[in-house]
Amino acid sequence: MIRPVSFRMNEQTAVNNYYQKNSNGILPAAITAKAQNEFDAFVDKLKAVGVNVIVVDDTKDTDTPDSVFPNNWISFHESGDVILYPMFAENRRLERREDILDVLEDQGFVINDVMDYTLAEEEGVFLEGTGSIILDRANGKAYCALSPRADEDLFIEFCEDFEFTPIIFNAYQAVNGDRELIYHTNVMMSIGETFAVICSECIDDKTERKSVIESLKQDGKEIIYITESQVNAFAGNMLQVKGANEKTYLVMSESAYNSLNKGQINQIEKHASILYSNLETIETCGGGSARCMMAEVFLPKE
């Protein structure tokens, strides 16, 4: 997790992230301070239940307002592979830092190889990590909602390189009366070990919707359906993590939790305990939430 130092609404990502909103009248320093307070409280909650959290401070050397969302530019795999991804916004490309690999190796993680897809940026082609791609690692599947930040051909290349079966679809949201592509898949779906949270109504094409649902059911997932209004509260932006004594938690923001109904909460709690934290400033200005803030480390240990 990357602790922000100059957090704000990123004007370069707002062109197709319709969840971002201007915090009019609030000074930049105050926005950063609020985001840091939310970040620190969130990390404390994760650590309190035994989740191993590695925090790296952002640097003021670069203009990186979205650095709090590291899962978009990097992912870590059980094979010892690290993957670097091409980013849509030019200032988000500055988030990539080699020293983070040194931090992980100092913690005893093994890095065997770095796969770098970032040259695709020169062609105007993007695939933003586990924002664009939802990995079902146990079943060898990768789900991707195509968007300006998720290129179909590059996604298929990724799946071939790392032996994932691709499940491709289009997901939409209502914006001023129009249907616009959702910028990241992880806003509208999340896959846990034994369940999946999904807004199927975002998948307008009935054939695509049926294909995604059938794929999840095929793998024995209990499907927890959420609505588009709940997606707007970041209820799709969740991640299952492991705490002390192998206990699992489904991590989300307070706004996501507050949007859920009793039936959905009961469904989730059959599979994992719920852990939530207030991320209001980060969600409002950044247009991302709890899942986006965590780049999970599956690297082997020495």
Buried (B, 14 or more C-beta within 10 A) or exposed (E): BBBBBBBBBBEBBBEBBBBBEEBEEEEEEEBBEBBBEBBEEBBEBBEEBBBEEBEBEBBEEBEBBBBBBBBBBBBBBEBBBBBBBBBBBEBBBBBBBEEBBEEBEEEEBEBEEEBEBBEBBEEEBBBBBBBBBBBBBEBEBBBBBBBEBBBEEBBBBBBEEBEBEBBBBBBBBEEEEEEEBBBBBBBBBBBBBBBBBBBBBBBEEEEBBEBBBEBBEEBEBBBBBBBBEBBBBBBBBBBBBBBEEEEBBBBBBBBBBEBBEEEBEEBBEEBBEBBBBBBEBBBBBBBBBBBBBBBBBBBEEE
